[in-house]
Amino acid sequence: MSVIDLFCGAGGLSEGFQQVGFDILAANDVDPYASETFQATHPQAVFFQNSVTEYTAQDFLDATGLQRGELNCLVGGPPCQGFSVYNHNRGMHDPRSGLFREYLRIVEGLAPQWVVMENVTGIISTGGGQVVQEIVQGLNALGYHVENRTLFAEQFGVPQERRRVFFIGNNQGLPIPWPSPTHGNGLHPYVTIGEAINDLPPLNNGEDLGLTEYPTPPRSLYQQELRGGGQLVHNHSAPRLGQINLDRMAHIPQGGSWRDIPFDLLPAGMKRAKRSDHTKRYGRLSMNGLASTILTKCDVHWGAFIHPEQNRALTVREAARLQSFPDHYHFAGPKTEQYVQVGNAVPPMLARAIAQEILITIENNDINAVQVA
């Protein structure tokens, strides 16, 4: 089963599809650090490192040896910043907002059997629904039956509250197979933050141990899976925060936030905040709970990114664990760029759930075709 991944970033979608048996033949991204991470973890894929606007569908066909219509699945997550609710200037005027049309252009040229596109939930409301309508109508015009849904990452074994919109379509006349939740009420319990990260080496504020061994055996099945037999911990160094932030953290219990900080220690802007404000700024995570959405910065000023038990911010490795990236993923570039790669990614376990359903549908169709013949 073949896949090409556009706007691949560090490779969350590709990782999920690869885990169920798809072959990642080629990928594209403009970010140099994400590109380095992707190529190190998917060395078999032909990589196109520039804006997708510089390539044609024929470039991908020539590189993979495929003919038009032979690709099993084209996946991708066009840049979401123009749609994100965290962007107060979001809208169709943002040049990044139109890059989904590049995905449609490549679809037209490749004619893949299946398409999977991912984006933030803000895409639903941007332009009064114009983007969603254009994507669906564009794929319909190319011969695809397509549906879109919002999926909840925590319902598929990811220890994080994360909602993302997916578009799934095919030109084979097959039904759209949406994965059923595996975790939640009446199902497996949600995977907790503790089950995700409590086996990692403890760190002080600003501490960097470099490559280091795991201090304990895996303490959960989740940790066992993500370790995958590895022996060393990568990308696990604590950001250095100033003394004022350490003083603030000392007052915040697990599950607490800025409301637990004494008034005289609050940042000036937050002294004017309403207690009813739902912001998670200066939030300390709870070992028994779920993480809030991992963003492109695990900055304590932004949200709940304080370690449950240690007075520091989350490391890149901890953020990657909360995104369900295997530990063999070594994120390239400066630390700030590593956080960006993790925060922008589709959680591999969520991608895997989608890939599994598509694979089952393809295989069942092949079986039925053989029986009819």
Buried (B, 14 or more C-beta within 10 A) or exposed (E): BBBBBBBBBBBBBBBBBBBBEBBBBBBBBBBEBBBBBBBBBBEEBBBBBEEBEEBEBEBBBEBBEBEEEBBBBBBBBBBBBBBBEBBEEBEBEBEBBBBBBBBBBBBBBBBBBBBBBBBBBBBBBBBEEEBBEBBBEBBEEBBBBBEBEEBBBBBBBBBBBBEBBBBBBBBBEBEBBEBEBEBEEEEEEBBBBBBBBBBBBEBEBBBEEEEBEBEEEBEBEBBEBBBEEEEEBBBBBBBEBEEEBEEBBEBBEBBBBBBBBEEEBBBEEBEEBEEEEEBBBBBBBBBEBBBBBBBBBBBBBBBBBBBBEBBBBBBBBBBBBBBBBBBBBBBBBEBEBBBBBBBBBBBBBBBBBBBBBBBEBBEEBEEEEEEEE
